């Protein structure tokens, strides 16, 4: 049989593993050859598209974070099976005031960088301040935007003084932008170009680079690592493939032990129903979302009625059913189902798709019909079904008679730069949360210095609602603020949520730890993988 391990969602938005009887959960001995992991992610360094893809002060997509999570140590880490973050490089961390504005961490004793240099509180201070001072164009520095000052006391204590209360701050200290880097190898005010990393995580990195692109990455267990993670292997090699088909062929041949993102819907369907017992498909709920983003200052979509009409027209159920089947579900808010604070704001405002209502919105606003648009997407980052998805979106809009759309694709490196520079009126994006909290689905899109570089700004969201939501340590208590944010987004439509996807890993027989190879943010945890006897 093909063994399928399901990880089921628990209450309150946490994702707790519930494993099938034959699922592999324990790591192996760590002996043997490198475990080979396939991916379709591409890592490119160039002056035009970003010369420092693996600098924590720059990297801000799931692919590069999958590299950094293995190599750069953070004060906190998301625990196995999810839940609130726990100390990693830190021995202990916590708020020291009632207002959640002073956060203190004590480092583990004896921490070292991979070259053997000792780590002090000053190194942590350097790393955090560096990311804030560089202010990389990717926008990742905004995760640390609530920090006012960083103080050290002795060699092991770091104190963060925040500008305002932020109950989500421990989560932010678990993200790669808060990673500890060696000041001897990273300049304070300049990004580190290329593919080298010098840090203190569970692995060291050796990259194979061809024509400015990293084609493989070898992760070797770091003998100097001292932290909360148990490393179940000595070496993992990650290999980038040009297509999901090539990656799947490599898995079938045994050239790859584990296949990760991004598989095609057809591959997932085939693996899920196969009788071959040599390959296991691991399925778990995901917090990945897909959406359309708008340059709200572009003439074609500047009128809110045009964006509202698109929200009224698009049939998410039909889109998901035709392209992804049971591998995704319609999404009616930026905050996905399973996360505390989620509401179906777009459905509450627009209900079922309706051409008549969409026409009424635009006619009332005096919009000339049909509206001509190009829907932009990237063909090499979000999986091979992206083209089919955008063909379906274009068809839905065109069939209404209210729009004349075409579609156009670009490689990811060029695409993300063009999108941030407001070259596209309408474009598709995916989002893997920085951490499993509603703040990770609202602030990155709507706060000051948002990663989309969007011209849309709502003063109430920025000045009142986001700060209000962050003051609540009990995240249920933040629901009112979060609901109001989602309602404003549904009315203004600076972004248009489409669907929420599950996540998958496929592994050959004998690979253990696959149930925990991905956390809820779709981040790879390679240290969980091992070799052993399957059940």
C-alpha positions as CSV (number, residue, x, y, z in Angstrom):
1,X,0.0,0.0,0.0
2,X,1.0,3.6,-0.3
3,X,1.2,4.9,3.3
4,X,-0.5,8.2,3.8
5,X,0.1,10.0,7.1
6,X,-2.4,12.6,8.1
7,X,-1.7,15.5,10.4
8,X,-5.0,16.8,11.7
9,X,-5.8,20.3,12.9
10,X,-6.3,20.7,16.6
11,X,-8.4,23.3,18.4
12,X,-7.4,27.0,18.5
13,X,-5.5,26.8,15.2
14,X,-2.7,24.6,16.4
15,X,-1.6,21.8,14.2
16,X,-0.9,18.7,16.3
17,X,0.2,15.4,14.7
18,X,-2.2,12.5,14.7
19,X,-0.4,9.7,12.9
20,X,-1.6,6.7,11.0
21,X,-0.4,3.4,12.3
22,X,2.3,3.0,9.7
23,X,3.5,6.6,9.8
24,X,7.2,7.2,10.6
25,X,7.7,9.6,13.5
26,X,11.0,8.7,15.1
27,X,14.3,9.8,13.7
28,X,16.9,7.2,12.6
29,X,20.4,6.6,13.8
30,X,22.0,9.4,11.8
31,X,24.3,7.0,10.1
32,X,24.7,6.3,6.4
33,X,24.7,8.4,3.3
34,X,23.3,11.8,2.9
35,X,19.5,12.1,2.7
36,X,18.7,13.7,-0.6
37,X,15.8,16.1,-0.7
38,X,14.3,17.4,-3.9
39,X,12.7,20.9,-4.5
40,X,11.7,23.0,-7.4
41,X,12.8,26.2,-5.5
42,X,15.5,28.1,-7.4
43,X,18.1,30.3,-5.7
44,X,19.7,33.0,-7.8
45,X,22.0,35.8,-7.0
46,X,22.3,38.8,-9.3
47,X,22.6,42.5,-9.1
48,X,19.2,42.9,-10.8
49,X,17.2,40.4,-8.8
50,X,19.0,40.5,-5.5
51,X,22.7,39.7,-4.8
52,X,22.2,38.3,-1.3
53,X,19.5,35.7,-1.4
54,X,20.6,33.9,1.8
55,X,21.4,37.0,4.0
56,X,18.9,36.9,6.9
57,X,18.5,40.7,6.5
58,X,17.2,40.1,3.0
59,X,15.7,36.6,2.5
60,X,11.9,36.6,2.7
61,X,10.3,33.7,0.9
62,X,9.7,30.1,1.9
63,X,12.5,28.7,-0.3
64,X,15.3,30.8,1.2
65,X,13.9,30.5,4.7
66,X,14.1,26.7,4.2
67,X,17.9,27.2,3.8
68,X,18.2,29.5,6.7
69,X,16.1,27.5,9.2
70,X,18.7,24.7,9.0
71,X,21.8,27.0,9.4
72,X,21.0,30.2,11.3
73,X,20.0,29.8,14.9
74,X,17.3,32.0,16.5
75,X,16.6,32.8,20.1
76,X,13.2,31.0,19.9
77,X,11.9,28.2,17.6
78,X,8.5,26.8,16.7
79,X,8.2,23.5,18.6
80,X,7.7,20.1,17.1
81,X,4.0,19.7,16.4
82,X,3.5,23.5,16.7
83,X,2.3,25.6,19.6
84,X,3.8,28.6,21.1
85,X,7.6,29.2,20.4
86,X,10.1,27.8,22.8
87,X,13.7,28.8,23.6
88,X,16.4,27.7,21.1
89,X,19.6,29.6,21.3
90,X,18.1,31.0,24.4
91,X,18.0,29.2,27.7
92,X,14.9,31.2,28.7
93,X,12.9,34.1,27.4
94,X,9.9,36.1,28.6
95,X,8.2,39.4,29.0
96,X,9.3,41.1,32.2
97,X,6.5,43.7,32.4
98,X,2.8,43.5,32.5
99,X,2.4,45.6,29.3
100,X,4.3,43.2,27.0
101,X,6.9,45.9,26.1
102,X,10.1,44.5,27.7
103,X,11.3,41.1,26.6
104,X,14.4,39.5,28.0
105,X,16.3,36.4,26.9
106,X,19.2,34.6,28.5
107,X,21.5,32.7,26.1
108,X,22.4,29.1,26.6
109,X,25.9,28.7,28.2
110,X,28.6,27.7,25.7
111,X,26.9,28.7,22.5
112,X,29.4,28.8,19.5
113,X,29.3,29.7,15.9
114,X,30.2,26.8,13.5
115,X,33.8,28.0,13.4
116,X,34.2,27.7,17.1
117,X,33.8,31.3,18.1
118,X,31.8,31.9,21.2
119,X,28.5,33.7,20.9
120,X,27.6,36.6,23.3
121,X,24.7,38.8,23.8
122,X,26.5,41.5,21.8
123,X,26.4,39.1,18.7
124,X,22.6,38.9,19.1
125,X,22.3,42.7,19.4
126,X,24.5,43.1,16.3
127,X,22.4,40.7,14.3
128,X,19.0,42.3,15.2
129,X,20.2,45.8,14.7
130,X,21.9,44.9,11.4
131,X,18.6,43.7,9.9
132,X,16.8,46.9,11.1
133,X,19.5,49.2,9.8
134,X,19.9,47.6,6.4
135,X,16.1,47.7,5.8
136,X,16.3,45.2,2.9
137,X,14.0,45.8,0.0
138,X,12.3,42.5,0.6
139,X,10.6,44.1,3.6
140,X,11.6,41.3,6.0
141,X,12.9,43.8,8.5
142,X,9.3,44.9,9.3
143,X,9.0,41.7,11.4
144,X,11.2,43.5,13.9
145,X,9.5,46.8,13.6
146,X,8.2,46.9,17.1
147,X,11.7,46.9,18.5
148,X,12.8,50.3,19.9
149,X,16.2,49.4,21.4
150,X,18.3,46.3,22.2
151,X,20.2,46.2,25.4
152,X,22.7,43.7,26.7
153,X,23.6,42.8,30.3
154,X,26.8,40.8,30.6
155,X,27.6,38.1,28.0
156,X,24.3,36.2,28.1
157,X,21.3,38.5,28.6
158,X,19.6,40.4,25.8
159,X,16.8,42.8,26.5
160,X,14.4,44.1,23.9
161,X,12.6,47.3,24.6
162,X,9.5,47.5,22.4
163,X,7.8,50.6,21.0
164,X,4.4,49.2,21.8
165,X,3.0,46.0,23.3
166,X,3.5,43.0,21.0
167,X,2.3,39.6,22.3
168,X,3.5,38.0,19.0
169,X,7.1,39.1,19.6
170,X,8.3,35.6,20.7
171,X,7.1,34.3,17.4
172,X,9.1,36.9,15.5
173,X,12.3,36.0,17.3
174,X,11.8,32.5,15.8
175,X,12.0,33.8,12.3
176,X,15.3,33.9,10.2
177,X,15.5,37.7,10.1
178,X,16.2,37.4,13.9
179,X,18.9,34.8,13.3
180,X,22.3,35.2,15.0
181,X,25.1,35.8,12.5
182,X,28.9,36.1,13.1
183,X,30.0,39.8,13.0
184,X,33.3,38.7,11.6
185,X,31.6,37.6,8.4
186,X,28.7,40.0,8.1
187,X,29.1,43.8,7.7
188,X,26.8,46.0,9.9
189,X,25.5,48.1,7.0
190,X,25.9,45.9,4.0
191,X,24.3,42.7,2.7
192,X,26.4,39.6,2.3
193,X,26.3,38.6,-1.3
194,X,26.3,35.1,-2.6
195,X,25.5,31.8,-1.0
196,X,27.7,31.6,2.1
197,X,26.3,31.4,5.6
198,X,28.3,31.6,8.9
199,X,26.1,31.0,11.9
200,X,25.3,28.5,14.7
201,X,22.4,26.4,13.5
202,X,22.1,22.6,13.5
203,X,23.9,22.4,10.1
204,X,26.6,24.1,8.1
205,X,26.1,24.8,4.4
206,X,28.1,24.1,1.3
207,X,26.6,25.3,-1.9
208,X,27.1,24.2,-5.4
209,X,26.6,27.2,-7.7
210,X,26.4,27.3,-11.5
211,X,26.0,30.6,-13.4
212,X,24.9,32.4,-10.3
213,X,22.3,29.8,-9.3
214,X,22.6,27.4,-6.4
215,X,21.7,24.0,-7.9
216,X,22.3,22.0,-4.7
217,X,23.0,22.6,-1.0
218,X,24.7,20.2,1.3
219,X,23.8,20.5,5.0
220,X,26.3,18.8,7.4
221,X,25.6,18.4,11.0
222,X,27.2,21.2,13.0
223,X,29.5,19.7,15.7
224,X,29.4,23.1,17.6
225,X,25.6,23.3,17.6
226,X,24.0,23.7,21.0
227,X,20.3,24.2,21.1
228,X,16.9,22.7,21.5
229,X,16.7,20.7,18.3
230,X,17.6,17.0,18.1
231,X,19.4,16.3,14.8
232,X,18.6,12.9,13.4
233,X,21.0,12.7,10.5
234,X,24.6,13.6,9.7
235,X,24.0,15.1,6.3
236,X,21.2,16.2,4.0
237,X,21.6,17.3,0.4
238,X,18.9,19.5,-1.2
239,X,18.8,19.4,-5.0
240,X,16.9,22.0,-7.1
241,X,15.0,20.6,-10.1
242,X,13.7,22.5,-13.1
243,X,10.2,21.0,-12.9
244,X,8.0,18.9,-10.6
245,X,8.1,16.2,-13.3
246,X,11.9,16.0,-13.1
247,X,11.8,15.9,-9.3
248,X,9.2,13.1,-9.4
249,X,11.2,11.0,-11.8
250,X,14.2,11.4,-9.5
251,X,12.1,10.1,-6.6
252,X,10.9,7.1,-8.5
253,X,14.4,6.2,-9.6
254,X,15.8,6.6,-6.0
255,X,18.0,9.5,-6.8
256,X,16.0,11.5,-4.3
257,X,14.8,10.2,-0.9
258,X,12.3,13.0,-0.1
259,X,10.3,15.2,-2.5
260,X,9.0,18.5,-1.2
261,X,7.6,21.7,-2.7
262,X,6.3,22.0,-5.2
263,X,4.6,18.9,-6.5
264,X,1.9,19.1,-9.1
265,X,-1.8,18.3,-8.3
266,X,-1.5,15.3,-10.6
267,X,1.6,13.9,-8.7
268,X,-0.1,14.3,-5.4
269,X,-3.3,12.5,-6.6
270,X,-1.2,9.7,-8.2
271,X,0.9,9.2,-5.0
272,X,-2.2,9.3,-2.8
273,X,-3.9,6.5,-4.6
274,X,-1.0,4.3,-5.6
275,X,-0.6,0.8,-4.3
276,X,3.2,1.0,-4.5
277,X,4.6,0.7,-0.9
278,X,8.0,2.1,-1.8
279,X,6.9,5.7,-1.5
280,X,4.9,7.3,1.3
281,X,2.8,10.5,0.8
282,X,2.5,12.7,4.0
283,X,-0.4,15.1,4.0
284,X,-1.0,17.8,6.6
285,X,-3.2,20.9,6.9
286,X,-1.5,23.9,5.6
287,X,-1.6,27.6,6.2
288,X,-0.4,28.5,2.7
289,X,-2.7,30.9,1.0
290,X,-2.9,32.3,-2.6
291,X,-4.3,35.6,-3.5
292,X,-4.4,38.4,-6.1
293,X,-2.6,41.6,-5.2
294,X,-3.5,45.0,-6.7
295,X,-1.5,48.1,-7.3
296,X,-4.3,50.3,-6.0
297,X,-2.8,53.4,-7.7
298,X,-2.8,51.8,-11.2
299,X,-5.5,53.4,-13.4
300,X,-7.1,50.1,-14.4
301,X,-7.9,49.1,-10.8
302,X,-7.6,52.3,-8.9
303,X,-11.4,52.5,-8.6
304,X,-12.4,50.3,-5.7
305,X,-15.5,49.2,-7.6
306,X,-13.3,47.3,-10.1
307,X,-11.6,45.3,-7.4
308,X,-15.0,44.7,-5.7
309,X,-16.4,43.5,-8.9
310,X,-13.6,40.9,-9.2
311,X,-14.3,39.8,-5.7
312,X,-18.0,39.5,-6.6
313,X,-17.3,37.5,-9.8
314,X,-14.6,35.0,-8.9
315,X,-15.9,31.5,-8.1
316,X,-13.4,30.1,-5.7
317,X,-15.1,26.7,-5.4
318,X,-15.0,26.2,-9.2
319,X,-11.4,27.4,-9.4
320,X,-10.2,25.0,-6.6
321,X,-12.3,22.1,-8.0
322,X,-11.0,22.5,-11.5
323,X,-7.3,23.0,-10.6
324,X,-6.5,21.5,-7.2
325,X,-9.4,19.3,-6.2
326,X,-9.3,18.1,-2.6
327,X,-5.8,19.5,-2.2
328,X,-7.1,23.1,-1.4
329,X,-10.2,24.9,-0.2
330,X,-11.7,28.2,-1.0
331,X,-10.5,31.1,1.1
332,X,-12.6,34.2,2.0
333,X,-10.1,36.1,4.1
334,X,-6.4,36.9,4.4
335,X,-6.5,34.9,7.7
336,X,-7.0,31.2,6.8
337,X,-9.3,28.7,8.5
338,X,-7.6,27.1,11.5
339,X,-6.0,30.3,12.7
340,X,-7.5,32.1,15.7
341,X,-9.3,35.2,14.5
342,X,-10.3,33.9,11.1
343,X,-13.6,35.1,9.6
344,X,-15.2,34.6,6.2
345,X,-15.2,38.3,5.5
346,X,-15.3,38.2,1.7
347,X,-18.2,35.7,1.7
348,X,-20.1,37.8,4.3
349,X,-19.8,40.9,2.0
350,X,-20.2,39.4,-1.5
351,X,-21.9,36.0,-1.0
352,X,-22.1,33.7,-4.0
353,X,-20.6,34.8,-7.3
354,X,-22.9,37.1,-9.3
355,X,-22.4,38.8,-12.6
356,X,-25.4,41.1,-12.0
357,X,-24.1,42.3,-8.7
358,X,-20.6,42.9,-10.2
359,X,-22.1,44.8,-13.1
360,X,-24.1,46.9,-10.6
361,X,-21.0,47.8,-8.6
362,X,-19.1,49.1,-11.6
363,X,-22.1,50.8,-13.3
364,X,-22.9,52.7,-10.1
365,X,-19.3,53.9,-9.9
366,X,-19.3,54.9,-13.6
367,X,-16.7,52.4,-14.7
368,X,-16.4,52.0,-18.5
369,X,-16.9,48.4,-19.5
370,X,-15.3,46.1,-20.3
371,X,-12.3,46.6,-18.1
372,X,-9.1,45.5,-19.7
373,X,-6.5,43.8,-17.5
374,X,-3.4,41.6,-17.6
375,X,-3.3,39.0,-14.8
376,X,0.4,38.4,-14.0
377,X,1.8,35.2,-12.4
378,X,5.1,33.4,-11.9
379,X,5.5,30.0,-13.5
380,X,8.5,28.7,-11.6
381,X,7.7,29.4,-7.9
382,X,4.2,28.3,-6.9
383,X,4.0,25.0,-8.7
384,X,3.2,23.8,-12.2
385,X,-0.6,24.4,-11.8
386,X,-0.1,28.2,-11.7
387,X,-0.7,28.5,-15.4
388,X,-4.0,26.5,-15.3
389,X,-5.1,28.5,-12.3
390,X,-4.7,31.8,-14.1
391,X,-6.3,30.5,-17.2
392,X,-9.3,29.6,-15.1
393,X,-9.3,33.1,-13.4
394,X,-9.1,34.8,-16.7
395,X,-11.9,32.7,-18.2
396,X,-14.2,33.4,-15.2
397,X,-13.7,37.2,-15.6
398,X,-14.0,37.2,-19.4
399,X,-17.1,35.0,-19.4
400,X,-18.8,37.7,-17.3
401,X,-18.6,40.2,-20.2
402,X,-17.4,42.8,-17.7
403,X,-13.6,42.2,-18.2
404,X,-11.2,41.5,-21.0
405,X,-8.2,39.8,-19.5
406,X,-5.1,38.0,-20.6
407,X,-2.4,36.3,-18.6
408,X,1.4,36.8,-18.6
409,X,4.1,34.9,-16.7
410,X,7.6,35.6,-15.5
411,X,10.4,33.9,-13.7
412,X,10.2,34.4,-9.9
413,X,13.3,36.5,-9.5
414,X,12.2,39.0,-12.1
415,X,8.6,38.7,-11.0
416,X,9.0,39.6,-7.3
417,X,11.1,42.6,-8.2
418,X,8.6,43.9,-10.8
419,X,5.7,43.4,-8.3
420,X,7.5,45.4,-5.6
421,X,8.3,48.1,-8.0
422,X,4.6,48.4,-8.9
423,X,5.0,47.2,-12.5
424,X,1.9,45.1,-12.4
425,X,-1.7,46.2,-11.9
426,X,-2.9,42.8,-10.9
427,X,-0.7,39.8,-9.9
428,X,-0.9,36.5,-8.2
429,X,1.0,35.7,-5.0
430,X,1.3,33.0,-2.4
431,X,2.0,33.4,1.3
432,X,3.5,31.0,3.8
433,X,3.1,32.6,7.2
434,X,6.1,33.7,9.2
435,X,4.5,32.1,12.2
436,X,1.1,30.5,12.9
437,X,-0.8,33.6,14.1
438,X,-3.2,35.9,12.5
439,X,-0.8,38.8,12.8
440,X,1.4,37.0,10.2
441,X,-1.5,37.3,7.7
442,X,-2.4,40.9,8.3
443,X,0.6,43.0,9.2
444,X,2.9,41.8,6.3
445,X,0.2,43.0,3.8
446,X,-1.3,46.0,5.6
447,X,1.1,47.6,8.0
448,X,3.7,50.2,7.3
449,X,6.7,48.9,5.3
450,X,4.6,45.9,4.1
451,X,6.4,43.4,2.0
452,X,4.3,44.0,-1.1
453,X,5.4,47.7,-1.1
454,X,1.7,48.3,-1.7
455,X,0.5,51.9,-2.1
456,X,-2.7,50.9,-0.1
457,X,-2.7,52.3,3.4
458,X,-5.6,52.3,5.9
459,X,-4.9,54.5,8.8
460,X,-7.2,52.7,11.2
461,X,-5.6,49.4,10.5
462,X,-2.1,50.7,10.9
463,X,-2.6,53.0,13.8
464,X,-5.3,51.3,15.8
465,X,-6.3,47.7,14.9
466,X,-2.9,46.0,14.4
467,X,-1.5,47.5,17.6
468,X,-4.7,46.6,19.4
469,X,-4.5,43.0,18.2
470,X,-0.9,42.7,19.4
471,X,-1.7,43.9,22.9
472,X,-3.7,40.7,23.5
473,X,-1.6,37.8,24.9
474,X,-4.7,35.7,24.8
475,X,-5.1,35.6,21.0
476,X,-8.9,34.9,21.3
477,X,-9.2,38.3,22.9
478,X,-7.7,39.8,19.7
479,X,-10.6,38.5,17.5
480,X,-12.6,41.7,17.5
481,X,-9.7,43.7,16.1
482,X,-8.7,41.0,13.7
483,X,-12.3,40.7,12.4
484,X,-12.5,44.4,11.8
485,X,-9.3,44.3,9.8
486,X,-10.6,41.5,7.7
487,X,-13.9,43.4,7.1
488,X,-12.0,46.5,5.9
489,X,-10.0,44.4,3.5
490,X,-13.1,42.8,2.1
491,X,-14.6,46.2,1.5
492,X,-11.5,47.9,0.0
493,X,-10.0,44.8,-1.7
494,X,-6.3,45.7,-1.8
495,X,-5.8,42.0,-2.0
496,X,-8.2,39.2,-3.0
497,X,-7.9,35.9,-1.2
498,X,-8.4,32.8,-3.4
499,X,-7.6,29.6,-1.7
500,X,-5.9,27.8,1.2
501,X,-3.8,24.7,0.5
502,X,-2.7,21.5,2.2
503,X,1.0,20.6,2.3
504,X,2.7,17.4,1.2
505,X,6.0,15.5,1.5
506,X,6.7,12.3,-0.4
507,X,9.4,10.0,0.8
508,X,10.9,6.6,-0.1
509,X,10.6,3.7,2.2
510,X,13.1,3.8,5.1
511,X,13.1,7.5,5.6
512,X,11.8,8.4,9.1
513,X,10.6,11.7,10.6
514,X,8.5,12.7,7.6
515,X,5.5,13.6,9.8
516,X,7.5,16.5,11.2
517,X,9.5,17.4,8.1
518,X,7.2,20.5,7.6
519,X,5.8,22.7,10.2
520,X,2.6,24.6,9.9
521,X,4.3,27.5,8.1
522,X,5.6,25.0,5.4
523,X,9.1,25.4,6.7
524,X,11.4,22.4,6.2
525,X,12.8,20.9,9.4
526,X,15.5,18.7,7.9
527,X,16.8,17.7,11.3
528,X,13.7,15.5,11.8
529,X,14.7,13.2,8.9
530,X,16.5,10.0,9.4
531,X,17.0,6.5,8.1
532,X,15.4,3.6,9.8
533,X,12.9,0.7,9.6
534,X,9.5,1.8,8.3
535,X,6.3,0.4,9.8
